């Protein structure tokens, strides 16, 4: 009887371990798939004919008068491609690397949009080595330009803010002064849907993303996630 009982207990433990292992394998597979899809989504936005057409047009417009700007655009564009293609398989990147990618992207858009675009960063300096999901801030900024500032004749400003709460939660916020979010679920689009899935897989219920209208006009996106040093 004792042997049978021990056998049953071991069998139950084995089944539980096997089930947990299968779940972990599934989660890792899903995360890898999501990382590839997110990387593809960003690459797709970069090789999109519309994006390249606008960038090349801007280069032609300023080539004779301001060749230094064209040189800057080429360097930033090539660096963005290089960094995006070389993103590591691991699930997190440093905040510093992510913000550098965002800055390069904004510099291209700044030359293209001119005075229609202003941007600024407010970053708690000791958080720069914090690890976050790759391309998270980049996608938020791209959405702010595409859906918020581009449709607005006079353009506007984007603010990227990174700080921490007392409970060791990292707070990343991207705010624009654009046309504001559309009152329909489809506004989130593929990019934000990827971020939501990524946060859920990495942090379960410990992370959240909120999208809201700014009273003075524009959109505020706020992400809170556990501090990952």
HELIX and SHEET records of a PDB file:
HELIX    1   1 UNK A    2  UNK A   47  1                                  46    
HELIX    2   2 UNK A   49  UNK A   62  1                                  14    
HELIX    3   3 UNK A   67  UNK A   85  1                                  19    
HELIX    4   4 UNK A   95  UNK A  113  1                                  19    
HELIX    5   5 UNK A  114  UNK A  116  5                                   3    
HELIX    6   6 UNK A  125  UNK A  127  5                                   3    
HELIX    7   7 UNK A  136  UNK A  143  1                                   8    
HELIX    8   8 UNK A  144  UNK A  149  3                                   6    
HELIX    9   9 UNK A  185  UNK A  188  5                                   4    
HELIX   10  10 UNK A  189  UNK A  203  1                                  15    
HELIX   11  11 UNK A  204  UNK A  206  5                                   3    
SHEET    1   A 2 UNK A  92  UNK A  94  0                                        
SHEET    2   A 2 UNK A 131  UNK A 133 -1                                        
SHEET    1   B 5 UNK A 117  UNK A 123  0                                        
SHEET    2   B 5 UNK A 156  UNK A 164  1                                        
SHEET    3   B 5 UNK A 169  UNK A 176 -1                                        
SHEET    4   B 5 UNK A 219  UNK A 226 -1                                        
SHEET    5   B 5 UNK A 208  UNK A 213 -1                                        
END                                                                             
